[in-house]
Amino acid sequence: MGVKLPRATRLVITIAGRKHWLWRAVDHDVYVLDEIVQNRRNTKAAKRLLVRLLKKQGLAPKRMITDKLRSYAAAKRQIMPTLEHRSHKGLNNRAENSHLPLRKRERVMQAFRSSGSLQRFLSAFSAVRNLFVPPRTKRTALALHLHRLSAFAHWKSVTAVTA
């Protein structure tokens, strides 16, 4: 199947009056590959995201698409110098749009209380969301319906829910 093409982005979240950054890597189908909450947006934070992403994926991707934050380029030079890096406003739209479900959930929960609780919430929220997000290649109504049925069947088997 190959290595998924990561798109990296970050999102500002205010917790107890302090800014925190949610660093997120998604693939071309908008599946969340990794997320990490940091209180800084420097090269060290970008490097931590890339190292975690490499450990989870196992292989380095061919290219990476990010927003225009310079910390990504500096971290990429240190960790994966041969990786092709694209930094363009329009190329990163899928990653930027992946923040919308989290923002909706944040409003319902009336904000997050601590960075640790946000990190724990994200690990569960993203895993469940990845299960229900249909691949971009299958866009017919029947394919979406079948994907949804299989996702619910998998969810029921994992949570031991009987119908």
OpenMM code with the backbone's topology and positions (N, CA, C; nanometers):
from openmm import Vec3, app, unit

residues = "MET GLY VAL LYS LEU PRO ARG ALA THR ARG LEU VAL ILE THR ILE ALA GLY ARG LYS HIS TRP LEU TRP ARG ALA VAL ASP HIS ASP VAL TYR VAL LEU ASP GLU ILE VAL GLN ASN ARG ARG ASN THR LYS ALA ALA LYS ARG LEU LEU VAL ARG LEU LEU LYS LYS GLN GLY LEU ALA PRO LYS ARG MET ILE THR ASP LYS LEU ARG SER TYR ALA ALA ALA LYS ARG GLN ILE MET PRO THR LEU GLU HIS ARG SER HIS LYS GLY LEU ASN ASN ARG ALA GLU ASN SER HIS LEU PRO LEU ARG LYS ARG GLU ARG VAL MET GLN ALA PHE ARG SER SER GLY SER LEU GLN ARG PHE LEU SER ALA PHE SER ALA VAL ARG ASN LEU PHE VAL PRO PRO ARG THR LYS ARG THR ALA LEU ALA LEU HIS LEU HIS ARG LEU SER ALA PHE ALA HIS TRP LYS SER VAL THR ALA VAL THR ALA".split()
positions = [
    Vec3(0.0811, -0.1193, 0.0000),
    Vec3(0.0000, 0.0000, 0.0000),
    Vec3(0.0855, 0.1257, 0.0000),
    Vec3(0.1999, 0.1233, 0.0643),
    Vec3(0.2897, 0.2374, 0.0610),
    Vec3(0.2710, 0.3293, 0.1805),
    Vec3(0.3574, 0.4270, 0.1863),
    Vec3(0.3534, 0.5225, 0.2950),
    Vec3(0.2550, 0.6330, 0.2600),
    Vec3(0.1749, 0.6728, 0.3570),
    Vec3(0.0755, 0.7762, 0.3346),
    Vec3(0.1421, 0.9125, 0.3297),
    Vec3(0.0939, 0.9984, 0.2418),
    Vec3(0.1472, 1.1324, 0.2257),
    Vec3(0.0972, 1.2218, 0.3384),
    Vec3(0.1839, 1.2649, 0.4290),
    Vec3(0.1361, 1.3467, 0.5397),
    Vec3(0.1180, 1.4927, 0.5004),
    Vec3(0.0162, 1.5508, 0.5572),
    Vec3(-0.0072, 1.6942, 0.5486),
    Vec3(-0.0083, 1.7419, 0.6923),
    Vec3(0.0815, 1.8319, 0.7252),
    Vec3(0.0944, 1.8762, 0.8636),
    Vec3(0.0372, 2.0163, 0.8784),
    Vec3(-0.0254, 2.0376, 0.9912),
    Vec3(-0.0820, 2.1683, 1.0215),
    Vec3(-0.0891, 2.1851, 1.1722),
    Vec3(-0.1163, 2.3057, 1.2165),
    Vec3(-0.1299, 2.3298, 1.3588),
    Vec3(-0.2497, 2.4202, 1.3813),
    Vec3(-0.3039, 2.4113, 1.5023),
    Vec3(-0.4262, 2.4810, 1.5385),
    Vec3(-0.4072, 2.5413, 1.6762),
    Vec3(-0.4487, 2.6643, 1.6958),
    Vec3(-0.4364, 2.7292, 1.8250),
    Vec3(-0.5581, 2.6942, 1.9100),
    Vec3(-0.5329, 2.6470, 2.0316),
    Vec3(-0.6385, 2.6164, 2.1272),
    Vec3(-0.6029, 2.6861, 2.2579),
    Vec3(-0.6982, 2.7598, 2.3123),
    Vec3(-0.6757, 2.8290, 2.4386),
    Vec3(-0.7252, 2.7416, 2.5531),
    Vec3(-0.6353, 2.7128, 2.6462),
    Vec3(-0.6678, 2.6320, 2.7640),
    Vec3(-0.6293, 2.7134, 2.8862),
    Vec3(-0.7277, 2.7442, 2.9689),
    Vec3(-0.7073, 2.8229, 3.0914),
    Vec3(-0.6365, 2.9545, 3.0627),
    Vec3(-0.6728, 3.0202, 2.9533),
    Vec3(-0.6171, 3.1500, 2.9199),
    Vec3(-0.4813, 3.1473, 2.8524),
    Vec3(-0.4219, 3.0295, 2.8331),
    Vec3(-0.2910, 3.0182, 2.7681),
    Vec3(-0.3062, 2.9513, 2.6324),
    Vec3(-0.2290, 2.9970, 2.5357),
    Vec3(-0.2342, 2.9389, 2.4022),
    Vec3(-0.1557, 2.8086, 2.3976),
    Vec3(-0.2151, 2.7091, 2.3344),
    Vec3(-0.1486, 2.5828, 2.3062),
    Vec3(-0.1685, 2.5552, 2.1575),
    Vec3(-0.0765, 2.4800, 2.1001),
    Vec3(-0.0871, 2.4468, 1.9594),
    Vec3(-0.1078, 2.2971, 1.9442),
    Vec3(-0.2082, 2.2638, 1.8667),
    Vec3(-0.2340, 2.1249, 1.8321),
    Vec3(-0.1668, 2.0999, 1.6981),
    Vec3(-0.0620, 2.0184, 1.6987),
    Vec3(0.0094, 1.9826, 1.5773),
    Vec3(-0.0534, 1.8544, 1.5255),
    Vec3(-0.0896, 1.8515, 1.3993),
    Vec3(-0.1616, 1.7377, 1.3441),
    Vec3(-0.1037, 1.7006, 1.2073),
    Vec3(-0.0939, 1.5701, 1.1847),
    Vec3(-0.0539, 1.5180, 1.0542),
    Vec3(-0.1677, 1.4306, 1.0026),
    Vec3(-0.2144, 1.4606, 0.8817),
    Vec3(-0.3201, 1.3821, 0.8192),
    Vec3(-0.2696, 1.3332, 0.6837),
    Vec3(-0.3312, 1.2256, 0.6325),
    Vec3(-0.2914, 1.1765, 0.5016),
    Vec3(-0.3841, 1.2351, 0.3951),
    Vec3(-0.3693, 1.1890, 0.2710),
    Vec3(-0.4468, 1.2459, 0.1604),
    Vec3(-0.5951, 1.2129, 0.1687),
    Vec3(-0.6346, 1.1122, 0.2481),
    Vec3(-0.7759, 1.0815, 0.2692),
    Vec3(-0.8291, 1.1463, 0.3969),
    Vec3(-0.7523, 1.2346, 0.4580),
    Vec3(-0.7853, 1.3082, 0.5788),
    Vec3(-0.7996, 1.2165, 0.7000),
    Vec3(-0.7307, 1.1028, 0.6982),
    Vec3(-0.7195, 1.0206, 0.8181),
    Vec3(-0.6117, 1.0833, 0.9052),
    Vec3(-0.6383, 1.0961, 1.0323),
    Vec3(-0.5416, 1.1560, 1.1244),
    Vec3(-0.4321, 1.0532, 1.1524),
    Vec3(-0.3087, 1.0885, 1.1189),
    Vec3(-0.1948, 0.9998, 1.1411),
    Vec3(-0.1366, 1.0190, 1.2807),
    Vec3(-0.1268, 1.1428, 1.3255),
    Vec3(-0.0733, 1.1701, 1.4580),
    Vec3(-0.1120, 1.3112, 1.5002),
    Vec3(-0.1258, 1.3299, 1.6308),
    Vec3(-0.1573, 1.4600, 1.6882),
    Vec3(-0.0782, 1.4769, 1.8166),
    Vec3(-0.0378, 1.5990, 1.8417),
    Vec3(0.0357, 1.6267, 1.9639),
    Vec3(0.0047, 1.7701, 2.0080),
    Vec3(-0.0142, 1.7902, 2.1370),
    Vec3(-0.0430, 1.9218, 2.1924),
    Vec3(0.0872, 1.9778, 2.2499),
    Vec3(0.1225, 2.0984, 2.2074),
    Vec3(0.2449, 2.1641, 2.2525),
    Vec3(0.2105, 2.3050, 2.3000),
    Vec3(0.2915, 2.3606, 2.3878),
    Vec3(0.2683, 2.4981, 2.4283),
    Vec3(0.3562, 2.5954, 2.3501),
    Vec3(0.4293, 2.5441, 2.2519),
    Vec3(0.5137, 2.6277, 2.1655),
    Vec3(0.4953, 2.5884, 2.0201),
    Vec3(0.5370, 2.6765, 1.9330),
    Vec3(0.5327, 2.6435, 1.7909),
    Vec3(0.6690, 2.6712, 1.7275),
    Vec3(0.7687, 2.6016, 1.7785),
    Vec3(0.9047, 2.6199, 1.7311),
    Vec3(0.9538, 2.4923, 1.6615),
    Vec3(1.0814, 2.4927, 1.6254),
    Vec3(1.1392, 2.3786, 1.5541),
    Vec3(1.1371, 2.2530, 1.6396),
    Vec3(1.1591, 2.2668, 1.7674),
    Vec3(1.1593, 2.1504, 1.8577),
    Vec3(1.0223, 2.0823, 1.8581),
    Vec3(0.9149, 2.1606, 1.8578),
    Vec3(0.7800, 2.1039, 1.8561),
    Vec3(0.7514, 2.0356, 1.7223),
    Vec3(0.7935, 2.0974, 1.6121),
    Vec3(0.7743, 2.0369, 1.4803),
    Vec3(0.8560, 1.9083, 1.4676),
    Vec3(0.9761, 1.9100, 1.5225),
    Vec3(1.0623, 1.7917, 1.5198),
    Vec3(0.9989, 1.6772, 1.5982),
    Vec3(0.9378, 1.7095, 1.7116),
    Vec3(0.8727, 1.6058, 1.7925),
    Vec3(0.7579, 1.5406, 1.7154),
    Vec3(0.6798, 1.6220, 1.6435),
    Vec3(0.5714, 1.5673, 1.5616),
    Vec3(0.6258, 1.4752, 1.4531),
    Vec3(0.7302, 1.5182, 1.3840),
    Vec3(0.7850, 1.4376, 1.2746),
    Vec3(0.8465, 1.3073, 1.3248),
    Vec3(0.9132, 1.3115, 1.4396),
    Vec3(0.9729, 1.1895, 1.4953),
    Vec3(0.8627, 1.0909, 1.5339),
    Vec3(0.7577, 1.1401, 1.5998),
    Vec3(0.6459, 1.0529, 1.6365),
    Vec3(0.5790, 0.9947, 1.5125),
    Vec3(0.5656, 1.0764, 1.4101),
    Vec3(0.5039, 1.0312, 1.2863),
    Vec3(0.5867, 0.9220, 1.2192),
    Vec3(0.7184, 0.9393, 1.2165),
    Vec3(0.8066, 0.8377, 1.1588),
    Vec3(0.8003, 0.7071, 1.2369),
    Vec3(0.7944, 0.7146, 1.3691),
    Vec3(0.7851, 0.5933, 1.4504),
    Vec3(0.6559, 0.5185, 1.4233),
    Vec3(0.5460, 0.5917, 1.4096),
    Vec3(0.4168, 0.5273, 1.3848),
    Vec3(0.4085, 0.4691, 1.2447),
    Vec3(0.4601, 0.5412, 1.1445),
    Vec3(0.4497, 0.4970, 1.0062),
    Vec3(0.5532, 0.3912, 0.9704),
    Vec3(0.6710, 0.3993, 1.0291),
    Vec3(0.7748, 0.3013, 1.0016),
    Vec3(0.8658, 0.3392, 0.8866),
    Vec3(0.8121, 0.3997, 0.7835),
    Vec3(0.8895, 0.4427, 0.6675),
    Vec3(0.8692, 0.5911, 0.6435),
    Vec3(0.9699, 0.6535, 0.5861),
    Vec3(0.9577, 0.7955, 0.5535),
    Vec3(0.8741, 0.8124, 0.4270),
    Vec3(0.7875, 0.9126, 0.4215),
    Vec3(0.7084, 0.9362, 0.3006),
    Vec3(0.7943, 0.9976, 0.1902),
    Vec3(0.7393, 1.0051, 0.0700),
    Vec3(0.8115, 1.0663, -0.0415),
    Vec3(0.8105, 1.2182, -0.0322),
    Vec3(0.6961, 1.2743, 0.0109),
    Vec3(0.6874, 1.4186, 0.0248),
    Vec3(0.5929, 1.4552, 0.1385),
    Vec3(0.6066, 1.5778, 0.1829),
    Vec3(0.5263, 1.6281, 0.2927),
    Vec3(0.4743, 1.7660, 0.2545),
    Vec3(0.3490, 1.7907, 0.2861),
    Vec3(0.2874, 1.9196, 0.2574),
    Vec3(0.2535, 1.9860, 0.3901),
    Vec3(0.2950, 2.1107, 0.4065),
    Vec3(0.2702, 2.1819, 0.5316),
    Vec3(0.2206, 2.3227, 0.5028),
    Vec3(0.1808, 2.3914, 0.6097),
    Vec3(0.1540, 2.5331, 0.5957),
    Vec3(0.2884, 2.6055, 0.5933),
    Vec3(0.2883, 2.7352, 0.5946),
    Vec3(0.4121, 2.8088, 0.5704),
    Vec3(0.4971, 2.8364, 0.6951),
    Vec3(0.4721, 2.7673, 0.8043),
    Vec3(0.5539, 2.7855, 0.9238),
    Vec3(0.6950, 2.7329, 0.8959),
    Vec3(0.7955, 2.8136, 0.9239),
    Vec3(0.9338, 2.7773, 0.8916),
    Vec3(0.9881, 2.6656, 0.9795),
    Vec3(0.9248, 2.6414, 1.0919),
    Vec3(0.9716, 2.5365, 1.1825),
    Vec3(0.9648, 2.3992, 1.1174),
    Vec3(0.8672, 2.3767, 1.0289),
    Vec3(0.8573, 2.2487, 0.9595),
    Vec3(0.9812, 2.2239, 0.8737),
    Vec3(1.0230, 2.3255, 0.7994),
    Vec3(1.1399, 2.3096, 0.7123),
    Vec3(1.2655, 2.2825, 0.7940),
    Vec3(1.2822, 2.3530, 0.9050),
    Vec3(1.4000, 2.3327, 0.9901),
    Vec3(1.3993, 2.1920, 1.0495),
    Vec3(1.2836, 2.1453, 1.0963),
    Vec3(1.2741, 2.0111, 1.1536),
    Vec3(1.2962, 1.9046, 1.0461),
    Vec3(1.2425, 1.9276, 0.9279),
    Vec3(1.2595, 1.8321, 0.8180),
    Vec3(1.4063, 1.8193, 0.7796),
    Vec3(1.4792, 1.9311, 0.7771),
    Vec3(1.6223, 1.9267, 0.7441),
    Vec3(1.7002, 1.8430, 0.8445),
    Vec3(1.6598, 1.8450, 0.9704),
    Vec3(1.7306, 1.7696, 1.0741),
    Vec3(1.6938, 1.6216, 1.0722),
    Vec3(1.5688, 1.5886, 1.0449),
    Vec3(1.5221, 1.4507, 1.0566),
    Vec3(1.5222, 1.3759, 0.9237),
    Vec3(1.4654, 1.4378, 0.8192),
    Vec3(1.4525, 1.3724, 0.6883),
    Vec3(1.5011, 1.4669, 0.5788),
    Vec3(1.6309, 1.4812, 0.5618),
    Vec3(1.6815, 1.5809, 0.4668),
    Vec3(1.6480, 1.5503, 0.3209),
    Vec3(1.6208, 1.4255, 0.2858),
    Vec3(1.5935, 1.3922, 0.1453),
    Vec3(1.4453, 1.4022, 0.1102),
    Vec3(1.3622, 1.4283, 0.2071),
    Vec3(1.2183, 1.4362, 0.1866),
    Vec3(1.1813, 1.5612, 0.1065),
    Vec3(1.0935, 1.5447, 0.0087),
    Vec3(1.0433, 1.6594, -0.0673),
    Vec3(0.9403, 1.7318, 0.0191),
    Vec3(0.9581, 1.8611, 0.0351),
    Vec3(0.8709, 1.9402, 0.1229),
    Vec3(0.8015, 2.0480, 0.0404),
    Vec3(0.6688, 2.0462, 0.0425),
    Vec3(0.5912, 2.1490, -0.0260),
    Vec3(0.5207, 2.2335, 0.0783),
    Vec3(0.5335, 2.3622, 0.0641),
    Vec3(0.4709, 2.4540, 0.1583),
    Vec3(0.3929, 2.5565, 0.0773),
    Vec3(0.2630, 2.5370, 0.0695),
    Vec3(0.1791, 2.6240, -0.0117),
    Vec3(0.0427, 2.6365, 0.0534),
    Vec3(-0.0152, 2.7523, 0.0433),
    Vec3(-0.1436, 2.7801, 0.1085),
    Vec3(-0.2549, 2.6867, 0.0607),
    Vec3(-0.2685, 2.6670, -0.0678),
    Vec3(-0.3784, 2.5888, -0.1220),
    Vec3(-0.3619, 2.4385, -0.1096),
    Vec3(-0.2399, 2.3897, -0.1044),
    Vec3(-0.2162, 2.2458, -0.0982),
    Vec3(-0.2556, 2.1855, 0.0358),
    Vec3(-0.2626, 2.2663, 0.1375),
    Vec3(-0.2843, 2.2160, 0.2724),
    Vec3(-0.4300, 2.2255, 0.3183),
    Vec3(-0.5226, 2.2495, 0.2262),
    Vec3(-0.6623, 2.2710, 0.2644),
    Vec3(-0.7237, 2.1507, 0.3341),
    Vec3(-0.6909, 2.0293, 0.2911),
    Vec3(-0.7486, 1.9107, 0.3550),
    Vec3(-0.7104, 1.9036, 0.5022),
    Vec3(-0.5861, 1.9328, 0.5309),
    Vec3(-0.5417, 1.9299, 0.6708),
    Vec3(-0.6089, 2.0402, 0.7509),
    Vec3(-0.6216, 2.1577, 0.6923),
    Vec3(-0.6868, 2.2680, 0.7635),
    Vec3(-0.8333, 2.2371, 0.7891),
    Vec3(-0.9014, 2.1749, 0.6940),
    Vec3(-1.0425, 2.1417, 0.7107),
    Vec3(-1.0632, 2.0275, 0.8097),
    Vec3(-0.9596, 1.9514, 0.8394),
    Vec3(-0.9736, 1.8425, 0.9361),
    Vec3(-0.9917, 1.8949, 1.0781),
    Vec3(-0.9689, 2.0237, 1.0990),
    Vec3(-0.9886, 2.0826, 1.2313),
    Vec3(-1.1361, 2.1085, 1.2627),
    Vec3(-1.2211, 2.1128, 1.1616),
    Vec3(-1.3606, 2.1504, 1.1832),
    Vec3(-1.4350, 2.0587, 1.2806),
    Vec3(-1.4258, 1.9255, 1.2675),
    Vec3(-1.4959, 1.8411, 1.3651),
    Vec3(-1.4470, 1.8619, 1.5082),
    Vec3(-1.3182, 1.8874, 1.5252),
    Vec3(-1.2644, 1.9126, 1.6584),
    Vec3(-1.3192, 2.0434, 1.7144),
    Vec3(-1.3264, 2.1470, 1.6312),
    Vec3(-1.3807, 2.2752, 1.6767),
    Vec3(-1.5278, 2.2610, 1.7164),
    Vec3(-1.6055, 2.1835, 1.6409),
    Vec3(-1.7457, 2.1600, 1.6761),
    Vec3(-1.7558, 2.0902, 1.8110),
    Vec3(-1.6724, 1.9896, 1.8308),
    Vec3(-1.6732, 1.9146, 1.9559),
    Vec3(-1.6281, 2.0027, 2.0724),
    Vec3(-1.5307, 2.0902, 2.0467),
    Vec3(-1.4813, 2.1815, 2.1497),
    Vec3(-1.5927, 2.2754, 2.1964),
    Vec3(-1.6745, 2.3246, 2.1039),
    Vec3(-1.7859, 2.4116, 2.1420),
    Vec3(-1.8879, 2.3371, 2.2274),
    Vec3(-1.9180, 2.2117, 2.1902),
    Vec3(-2.0134, 2.1324, 2.2666),
    Vec3(-1.9613, 2.1073, 2.4078),
    Vec3(-1.8320, 2.0800, 2.4193),
    Vec3(-1.7722, 2.0507, 2.5500),
    Vec3(-1.7422, 2.1773, 2.6305),
    Vec3(-1.7631, 2.2944, 2.5715),
    Vec3(-1.7351, 2.4237, 2.6347),
    Vec3(-1.5878, 2.4357, 2.6719),
    Vec3(-1.5031, 2.4092, 2.5772),
    Vec3(-1.3571, 2.4229, 2.5869),
    Vec3(-1.2936, 2.3062, 2.6631),
    Vec3(-1.1613, 2.3021, 2.6583),
    Vec3(-1.0852, 2.1978, 2.7259),
    Vec3(-1.0250, 2.2554, 2.8535),
    Vec3(-1.0049, 2.1726, 2.9541),
    Vec3(-0.9589, 2.2188, 3.0847),
    Vec3(-0.8074, 2.2128, 3.1015),
    Vec3(-0.7419, 2.1155, 3.0372),
    Vec3(-0.5960, 2.1039, 3.0487),
    Vec3(-0.5410, 2.0418, 2.9207),
    Vec3(-0.4110, 2.0593, 2.8993),
    Vec3(-0.3498, 2.0041, 2.7780),
    Vec3(-0.3461, 1.8518, 2.7833),
    Vec3(-0.3319, 1.7951, 2.9030),
    Vec3(-0.3320, 1.6495, 2.9171),
    Vec3(-0.4670, 1.5898, 2.8821),
    Vec3(-0.5740, 1.6543, 2.9285),
    Vec3(-0.7073, 1.6034, 2.8949),
    Vec3(-0.7357, 1.6202, 2.7465),
    Vec3(-0.6861, 1.7275, 2.6871),
    Vec3(-0.7016, 1.7458, 2.5424),
    Vec3(-0.6290, 1.6359, 2.4664),
    Vec3(-0.5063, 1.6015, 2.5070),
    Vec3(-0.4303, 1.4965, 2.4396),
    Vec3(-0.5003, 1.3612, 2.4524),
    Vec3(-0.5540, 1.3302, 2.5693),
    Vec3(-0.6279, 1.2046, 2.5889),
    Vec3(-0.7549, 1.2025, 2.5058),
    Vec3(-0.8255, 1.3147, 2.5017),
    Vec3(-0.9470, 1.3237, 2.4220),
    Vec3(-0.9160, 1.3024, 2.2744),
    Vec3(-0.8089, 1.3652, 2.2265),
    Vec3(-0.7733, 1.3551, 2.0847),
    Vec3(-0.7388, 1.2129, 2.0436),
    Vec3(-0.6726, 1.1389, 2.1302),
    Vec3(-0.6347, 1.0020, 2.0937),
    Vec3(-0.7581, 0.9166, 2.0690),
    Vec3(-0.8622, 0.9364, 2.1486),
    Vec3(-0.9856, 0.8597, 2.1273),
    Vec3(-1.0695, 0.9183, 2.0142),
    Vec3(-1.0833, 1.0505, 2.0119),
    Vec3(-1.1679, 1.1173, 1.9130),
    Vec3(-1.1192, 1.0907, 1.7710),
    Vec3(-0.9891, 1.1015, 1.7493),
    Vec3(-0.9343, 1.0826, 1.6151),
    Vec3(-0.9436, 0.9373, 1.5695),
    Vec3(-0.9229, 0.8446, 1.6623),
    Vec3(-0.9324, 0.7029, 1.6255),
    Vec3(-1.0747, 0.6671, 1.5841),
    Vec3(-1.1720, 0.7158, 1.6584),
    Vec3(-1.3112, 0.6872, 1.6239),
    Vec3(-1.3497, 0.7581, 1.4949),
    Vec3(-1.3067, 0.8815, 1.4799),
    Vec3(-1.3389, 0.9569, 1.3581),
    Vec3(-1.2764, 0.8923, 1.2346),
    Vec3(-1.1543, 0.8430, 1.2481),
    Vec3(-1.0897, 0.7761, 1.1351),
    Vec3(-1.1688, 0.6543, 1.0888),
    Vec3(-1.2335, 0.5878, 1.1815),
    Vec3(-1.3136, 0.4709, 1.1469),
    Vec3(-1.4310, 0.5084, 1.0579),
    Vec3(-1.4916, 0.6235, 1.0819),
    Vec3(-1.6130, 0.6613, 1.0108),
    Vec3(-1.5914, 0.7516, 0.8902),
    Vec3(-1.4694, 0.8030, 0.8697),
    Vec3(-1.4428, 0.8879, 0.7534),
    Vec3(-1.4262, 0.7998, 0.6306),
    Vec3(-1.5102, 0.8198, 0.5272),
    Vec3(-1.4954, 0.7366, 0.4070),
    Vec3(-1.3762, 0.7814, 0.3228),
    Vec3(-1.3129, 0.6876, 0.2526),
    Vec3(-1.2021, 0.7256, 0.1641),
    Vec3(-1.2520, 0.8175, 0.0525),
    Vec3(-1.1663, 0.9069, 0.0076),
    Vec3(-1.2056, 1.0017, -0.0972),
    Vec3(-1.2282, 0.9329, -0.2314),
    Vec3(-1.1708, 0.8157, -0.2524),
    Vec3(-1.1823, 0.7496, -0.3813),
    Vec3(-1.3192, 0.6876, -0.4037),
    Vec3(-1.3933, 0.6590, -0.2969),
    Vec3(-1.5246, 0.5965, -0.3094),
    Vec3(-1.6314, 0.6995, -0.2748),
    Vec3(-1.6857, 0.7668, -0.3753),
    Vec3(-1.7810, 0.8730, -0.3485),
    Vec3(-1.9226, 0.8431, -0.3968),
    Vec3(-1.9512, 0.7230, -0.4411),
    Vec3(-2.0884, 0.6936, -0.4794),
    Vec3(-2.1708, 0.6735, -0.3529),
    Vec3(-2.3014, 0.6920, -0.3648),
    Vec3(-2.3893, 0.6774, -0.2488),
    Vec3(-2.3835, 0.5348, -0.1940),
    Vec3(-2.3778, 0.4363, -0.2836),
    Vec3(-2.3710, 0.2971, -0.2398),
    Vec3(-2.2403, 0.2698, -0.1648),
    Vec3(-2.1303, 0.3217, -0.2174),
    Vec3(-2.0012, 0.3006, -0.1514),
    Vec3(-1.9987, 0.3673, -0.0131),
    Vec3(-2.0550, 0.4871, -0.0022),
    Vec3(-2.0614, 0.5544, 0.1275),
    Vec3(-2.1494, 0.4767, 0.2253),
    Vec3(-2.2604, 0.4248, 0.1762),
    Vec3(-2.3507, 0.3466, 0.2601),
    Vec3(-2.2821, 0.2185, 0.3096),
    Vec3(-2.2130, 0.1493, 0.2210),
    Vec3(-2.1428, 0.0264, 0.2593),
    Vec3(-2.0296, 0.0558, 0.3585),
    Vec3(-1.9605, 0.1655, 0.3358),
    Vec3(-1.8540, 0.2041, 0.4286),
    Vec3(-1.9117, 0.2315, 0.5670),
    Vec3(-2.0224, 0.3030, 0.5717),
    Vec3(-2.0869, 0.3346, 0.6996),
    Vec3(-2.1337, 0.2075, 0.7700),
    Vec3(-2.1919, 0.1123, 0.6936),
    Vec3(-2.2373, -0.0132, 0.7536),
    Vec3(-2.1211, -0.0922, 0.8127),
    Vec3(-2.0118, -0.0999, 0.7378),
    Vec3(-1.8962, -0.1745, 0.7892),
    Vec3(-1.8340, -0.1035, 0.9095),
    Vec3(-1.8341, 0.0302, 0.9099),
    Vec3(-1.7797, 0.1043, 1.0236),
    Vec3(-1.8636, 0.0788, 1.1485),
    Vec3(-1.9957, 0.0812, 1.1350),
    Vec3(-2.0813, 0.0546, 1.2506),
    Vec3(-2.0680, -0.0893, 1.2983),
    Vec3(-2.0527, -0.1837, 1.2048),
    Vec3(-2.0336, -0.3233, 1.2444),
    Vec3(-1.9023, -0.3396, 1.3216),
    Vec3(-1.7971, -0.2742, 1.2731),
    Vec3(-1.6688, -0.2788, 1.3426),
    Vec3(-1.6800, -0.2129, 1.4804),
    Vec3(-1.7487, -0.1009, 1.4880),
    Vec3(-1.7669, -0.0305, 1.6138),
    Vec3(-1.8408, -0.1176, 1.7148),
    Vec3(-1.9456, -0.1865, 1.6678),
    Vec3(-2.0226, -0.2736, 1.7566),
    Vec3(-1.9369, -0.3902, 1.8059),
    Vec3(-1.8536, -0.4452, 1.7181),
    Vec3(-1.7692, -0.5581, 1.7607),
    Vec3(-1.6624, -0.5126, 1.8619),
    Vec3(-1.6089, -0.3938, 1.8443),
    Vec3(-1.5051, -0.3435, 1.9347),
    Vec3(-1.5650, -0.3066, 2.0707),
    Vec3(-1.6834, -0.2456, 2.0695),
    Vec3(-1.7430, -0.2012, 2.1949),
    Vec3(-1.8307, -0.3083, 2.2597),
    Vec3(-1.8464, -0.4244, 2.1950),
    Vec3(-1.9255, -0.5362, 2.2456),
    Vec3(-2.0710, -0.4979, 2.2661),
    Vec3(-2.1251, -0.4230, 2.1721),
    Vec3(-2.2657, -0.3829, 2.1762),
    Vec3(-2.3466, -0.4863, 2.0995),
    Vec3(-2.4542, -0.5318, 2.1575),
    Vec3(-2.5422, -0.6265, 2.0885),
    Vec3(-2.6628, -0.5514, 2.0353),
    Vec3(-2.7064, -0.5917, 1.9184),
    Vec3(-2.8185, -0.5220, 1.8560),
    Vec3(-2.9495, -0.5875, 1.8842),
] * unit.nanometer
topology = app.Topology()
chain = topology.addChain("A")
for resn in residues:
    res = topology.addResidue(resn, chain)
    for name in ("N", "CA", "C"):
        topology.addAtom(name, app.Element.getBySymbol(name[0]), res)
